Amino acid sequence: MKATDEFRRYQRKYIIEREPSPEELKTHVHDLRLMIRLALMMQREVSDPDFGAKGLLPEVEGRLHQLQHVLDMLECPMTDAEADAILAAVFPDAPATGRSA
């Protein structure tokens, strides 16, 4: 779990909170897919009836969900028009971002 936490901290700082280069993004998506495969292996292991620490399963599944969510976000980013539509629905009195025009 510690490796996943460190990966997610790096991801937030260098991928989510800034605009990565296409090469950085490509490398990160590759690494993210590797982390997802490792988390899937860990999920299978923790799900085994003979595994001694069943309490870890919800944590492993939560981390796996977080990793998969970011992969989805990076591979299928929301358009500015989609973002403006959501913002308008949630904050009807706020001005639009102006980016979707």
C-alpha positions as CSV (number, residue, x, y, z in Angstrom):
1,M,0.0,0.0,0.0
2,K,2.9,2.3,0.7
3,A,4.1,2.1,-2.9
4,T,0.6,3.0,-4.2
5,D,0.5,6.0,-1.8
6,E,3.8,7.2,-3.1
7,F,2.8,6.7,-6.7
8,R,-0.4,8.6,-6.1
9,R,1.5,11.5,-4.4
10,Y,3.8,11.7,-7.4
11,Q,0.8,11.5,-9.8
12,R,-0.9,14.4,-8.1
13,K,2.1,16.6,-8.0
14,Y,3.5,16.0,-11.5
15,I,0.5,14.8,-13.6
16,I,-2.8,16.1,-12.1
17,E,-1.7,19.5,-10.7
18,R,0.3,20.6,-13.8
19,E,0.2,20.2,-17.5
20,P,2.6,17.2,-18.3
21,S,4.3,16.9,-21.7
22,P,2.9,14.3,-24.1
23,E,5.9,12.1,-23.3
24,E,5.5,12.5,-19.6
25,L,1.8,11.6,-19.9
26,K,2.6,8.5,-22.1
27,T,5.2,7.3,-19.6
28,H,2.8,7.9,-16.7
29,V,-0.1,6.0,-18.3
30,H,2.3,3.1,-18.9
31,D,3.3,3.2,-15.2
32,L,-0.3,3.6,-14.1
33,R,-1.3,0.5,-16.0
34,L,1.5,-1.4,-14.3
35,M,0.3,-0.2,-10.9
36,I,-3.2,-1.4,-11.7
37,R,-1.9,-4.8,-12.7
38,L,0.0,-5.0,-9.4
39,A,-3.1,-3.9,-7.5
40,L,-5.2,-6.6,-9.3
41,M,-2.6,-9.2,-8.3
42,M,-2.8,-8.0,-4.7
43,Q,-6.6,-8.1,-4.8
44,R,-6.6,-11.7,-6.0
45,E,-4.1,-12.7,-3.2
46,V,-6.0,-10.9,-0.5
47,S,-9.3,-12.4,-1.7
48,D,-7.9,-15.9,-1.3
49,P,-9.8,-17.7,1.5
50,D,-6.4,-18.8,3.0
51,F,-5.0,-15.3,3.2
52,G,-4.6,-14.3,6.8
53,A,-5.5,-10.6,6.7
54,K,-9.0,-10.3,5.1
55,G,-9.3,-6.8,6.5
56,L,-7.0,-5.5,3.8
57,L,-9.4,-6.3,1.0
58,P,-11.5,-3.1,1.2
59,E,-8.3,-1.0,1.2
60,V,-6.8,-2.8,-1.7
61,E,-10.1,-2.5,-3.7
62,G,-10.3,1.2,-2.8
63,R,-6.8,1.9,-4.1
64,L,-7.5,-0.2,-7.2
65,H,-10.6,1.9,-7.8
66,Q,-8.6,5.2,-7.4
67,L,-6.0,4.0,-9.9
68,Q,-8.6,3.0,-12.4
69,H,-10.4,6.2,-12.1
70,V,-7.3,8.3,-12.9
71,L,-6.5,6.0,-15.9
72,D,-10.1,6.7,-17.2
73,M,-9.7,10.4,-16.6
74,L,-6.3,10.5,-18.4
75,E,-7.5,8.4,-21.4
76,C,-10.9,10.0,-21.8
77,P,-10.6,13.6,-20.5
78,M,-13.7,15.7,-20.1
79,T,-14.1,18.4,-22.8
80,D,-14.4,22.0,-21.8
81,A,-18.0,22.0,-23.0
82,E,-18.8,19.0,-20.7
83,A,-17.1,20.8,-17.8
84,D,-19.1,24.0,-18.5
85,A,-22.3,22.0,-18.6
86,I,-21.6,20.4,-15.2
87,L,-20.5,23.7,-13.6
88,A,-23.7,25.4,-15.0
89,A,-25.9,22.7,-13.5
90,V,-24.1,22.9,-10.1
91,F,-23.5,26.6,-10.0
92,P,-26.2,28.2,-12.1
93,D,-25.5,31.8,-11.1
94,A,-21.7,31.6,-11.7
95,P,-20.1,32.8,-14.9
96,A,-19.0,30.1,-17.4
97,T,-15.3,29.4,-17.8
98,G,-15.3,30.7,-21.3
99,R,-13.0,27.9,-22.4
100,S,-15.6,25.9,-24.4
101,A,-16.4,28.7,-26.9
